[in-house]
Amino acid sequence: MDLIIATKNRGKAAEISVLLRDFGVNVLTMDVFPEIGDIPETGDTFEENALIKARTVARLTGLTALADDSGLEVDALAGAPGVYSARFSGQDATDATNNALLLAKLEGVPWAERGARFVSVIAVHAPILGGKELLSRGTWSGRIATRPQGTNGFGYDPLFLDEDAGLTAAQLESGEKNRRSHRAMALRQLAQSWPRFMKEVGGQG
């Protein structure tokens, strides 16, 4: 079965592709459909945004679509940036400007109050099953470092410290990151329902 990952973020697409290796699907990315523009994320929750993206890409391609909506929740900022993580520093935000703004907002905040978590919600929408959907959620708890560290990652990875490993997400080896990450947790949860889902999709193909 062909499955398209509904994101133009190449780092995210690559990470998800690796995590899907055992799912028995042919993974496609949005590079195959360059005519599809940006999809407005108008939801108030990660679940709503993931479903918006999966449903839109499935409708435009006719393929089963998997979308991830993820972000960073920081305790000292009352859960911000949350669903606004990608555009935390404005419409023209970059990883660098988002990280700089986060550090500025946390300046002087003591270590004990720098708790945070990455959240990933994964949605799958299958047009072949009349719009059958799956949802899963994963979280990865840690703290926000006082300076960026590491280059193996994207987004807030250089600032997100996994205290058990003693390293930021951007310092972890890719395999170790994929074992610990919020997306890995969401996909492990998704995997519990996947065999039955695949059987139903295959029966309709």
C-alpha positions as CSV (number, residue, x, y, z in Angstrom):
1,M,0.0,0.0,0.0
2,D,1.2,3.5,-0.9
3,L,1.2,5.9,2.1
4,I,2.0,9.6,1.8
5,I,3.5,11.6,4.6
6,A,1.7,14.9,4.7
7,T,4.5,17.2,5.5
8,K,6.9,19.4,3.5
9,N,9.4,19.4,6.5
10,R,12.1,17.2,5.1
11,G,13.6,16.5,8.5
12,K,10.3,15.4,9.8
13,A,9.5,13.3,6.7
14,A,12.9,11.5,6.9
15,E,12.4,10.8,10.6
16,I,8.9,9.4,10.1
17,S,10.0,7.3,7.0
18,V,12.6,5.5,9.1
19,L,10.0,4.8,11.9
20,L,7.6,3.4,9.3
21,R,10.0,0.8,7.9
22,D,8.3,-2.1,9.7
23,F,4.7,-1.1,8.7
24,G,4.8,-2.8,5.3
25,V,4.0,0.3,3.3
26,N,5.6,2.1,0.3
27,V,6.3,5.6,1.8
28,L,5.9,8.6,-0.4
29,T,6.6,12.3,0.5
30,M,5.1,15.5,-0.6
31,D,7.9,15.9,-3.1
32,V,5.8,13.6,-5.4
33,F,3.0,16.2,-5.4
34,P,4.7,19.6,-5.7
35,E,1.4,21.2,-6.8
36,I,0.0,20.8,-3.3
37,G,0.6,24.0,-1.4
38,D,0.9,24.7,2.3
39,I,-2.1,23.5,4.3
40,P,-3.3,26.0,6.8
41,E,-3.2,24.6,10.4
42,T,-6.3,26.2,11.8
43,G,-7.0,23.8,14.7
44,D,-6.6,24.6,18.3
45,T,-5.1,21.2,19.2
46,F,-2.5,18.9,17.8
47,E,-5.2,16.3,17.1
48,E,-7.2,18.8,15.0
49,N,-4.2,19.9,13.0
50,A,-3.0,16.4,12.3
51,L,-6.5,15.4,11.0
52,I,-6.8,18.6,8.9
53,K,-3.5,17.7,7.1
54,A,-4.2,14.0,6.7
55,R,-7.7,14.6,5.3
56,T,-6.6,17.3,2.9
57,V,-3.7,15.4,1.5
58,A,-5.7,12.2,1.2
59,R,-8.5,14.1,-0.7
60,L,-6.0,15.7,-3.1
61,T,-4.0,12.6,-3.8
62,G,-6.5,9.7,-3.3
63,L,-3.8,8.0,-1.2
64,T,-3.8,7.0,2.4
65,A,-2.2,9.9,4.2
66,L,-0.3,10.1,7.5
67,A,0.1,13.5,9.1
68,D,2.0,14.4,12.2
69,D,1.3,17.6,14.2
70,S,3.9,18.2,16.8
71,G,5.2,20.9,19.0
72,L,6.9,21.9,22.2
73,E,5.1,22.6,25.4
74,V,7.1,24.6,28.0
75,D,5.9,24.6,31.6
76,A,7.2,28.1,32.4
77,L,5.3,29.5,29.4
78,A,2.0,27.8,30.4
79,G,2.3,25.2,27.6
80,A,3.5,27.6,24.8
81,P,4.4,27.5,22.1
82,G,2.3,24.4,21.7
83,V,0.4,24.2,18.3
84,Y,2.2,27.5,17.3
85,S,5.7,25.9,17.7
86,A,6.6,26.2,14.0
87,R,5.6,29.8,13.8
88,F,6.5,30.9,17.4
89,S,8.6,33.8,16.2
90,G,6.2,34.9,13.5
91,Q,5.0,34.0,10.0
92,D,8.6,34.0,8.6
93,A,9.9,32.0,11.6
94,T,13.0,29.8,11.2
95,D,14.4,27.2,13.6
96,A,17.1,29.8,14.6
97,T,14.6,32.6,15.4
98,N,12.2,30.3,17.2
99,N,15.1,29.0,19.4
100,A,16.3,32.5,20.1
101,L,12.9,33.7,21.1
102,L,12.4,30.7,23.4
103,L,15.8,31.4,25.1
104,A,14.9,35.0,25.5
105,K,11.5,34.2,27.2
106,L,13.2,31.7,29.5
107,E,16.1,34.0,30.5
108,G,16.6,33.9,34.2
109,V,14.2,31.0,34.7
110,P,15.8,28.5,37.1
111,W,16.6,25.0,36.0
112,A,13.9,23.4,38.2
113,E,11.2,25.4,36.3
114,R,12.5,24.7,32.7
115,G,10.4,21.5,32.3
116,A,9.0,20.8,28.8
117,R,7.7,18.1,26.6
118,F,7.6,17.4,22.9
119,V,4.2,16.2,21.8
120,S,3.4,14.3,18.6
121,V,-0.1,13.4,17.4
122,I,-0.3,11.2,14.3
123,A,-3.4,10.9,12.1
124,V,-4.0,8.5,9.3
125,H,-6.8,8.9,6.8
126,A,-7.7,6.2,4.3
127,P,-10.0,7.3,1.5
128,I,-10.1,3.7,0.3
129,L,-12.0,2.8,3.4
130,G,-14.5,5.6,3.1
131,G,-12.3,7.9,5.3
132,K,-11.4,5.4,8.1
133,E,-9.0,7.2,10.5
134,L,-6.5,6.4,13.2
135,L,-5.1,8.7,15.8
136,S,-2.2,8.3,18.2
137,R,-0.3,10.5,20.6
138,G,3.2,10.4,22.1
139,T,5.1,12.7,24.5
140,W,8.8,13.1,25.3
141,S,9.6,14.9,28.6
142,G,12.7,16.9,29.2
143,R,14.0,20.4,30.0
144,I,15.0,23.4,28.0
145,A,18.8,24.0,28.0
146,T,20.3,27.4,28.4
147,R,22.1,27.3,25.0
148,P,21.8,25.3,21.8
149,Q,23.8,22.1,21.7
150,G,24.2,19.6,18.9
151,T,23.6,19.5,15.1
152,N,21.8,16.3,14.5
153,G,18.2,17.5,14.4
154,F,15.8,20.3,13.6
155,G,13.3,22.6,15.2
156,Y,13.9,22.9,19.0
157,D,16.1,19.8,19.1
158,P,19.3,21.7,20.1
159,L,17.5,23.1,23.2
160,F,15.5,20.1,24.3
161,L,17.5,18.1,26.9
162,D,16.7,14.5,27.6
163,E,17.7,14.3,31.3
164,D,18.1,10.5,31.2
165,A,20.5,10.6,28.4
166,G,22.1,13.9,29.5
167,L,22.0,15.1,25.9
168,T,19.9,17.4,23.8
169,A,17.8,15.8,21.1
170,A,20.2,17.3,18.6
171,Q,23.1,15.5,20.3
172,L,21.5,12.1,20.2
173,E,22.4,9.5,17.5
174,S,19.6,9.2,15.1
175,G,18.8,5.7,16.2
176,E,18.7,6.7,19.8
177,K,16.5,9.7,19.1
178,N,14.1,7.6,17.1
179,R,13.8,5.2,20.1
180,R,13.1,8.0,22.6
181,S,11.2,10.5,20.6
182,H,7.6,11.6,20.8
183,R,7.0,10.5,17.2
184,A,8.4,7.0,18.0
185,M,6.0,6.8,21.0
186,A,3.1,7.9,18.8
187,L,4.0,5.4,16.1
188,R,4.4,2.6,18.6
189,Q,0.9,3.3,19.8
190,L,-0.3,3.4,16.2
191,A,1.3,0.1,15.5
192,Q,-1.0,-1.7,17.9
193,S,-4.0,-0.9,15.6
194,W,-2.0,-1.1,12.3
195,P,-2.4,-4.8,11.4
196,R,-6.2,-4.7,11.5
197,F,-6.1,-1.4,9.7
198,M,-3.9,-2.8,6.9
199,K,-6.1,-5.9,6.6
200,E,-9.1,-3.7,6.1
201,V,-7.4,-1.5,3.6
202,G,-6.0,-4.5,1.7
203,G,-9.4,-6.0,1.6
204,Q,-10.8,-3.0,-0.1
205,G,-7.9,-2.6,-2.6
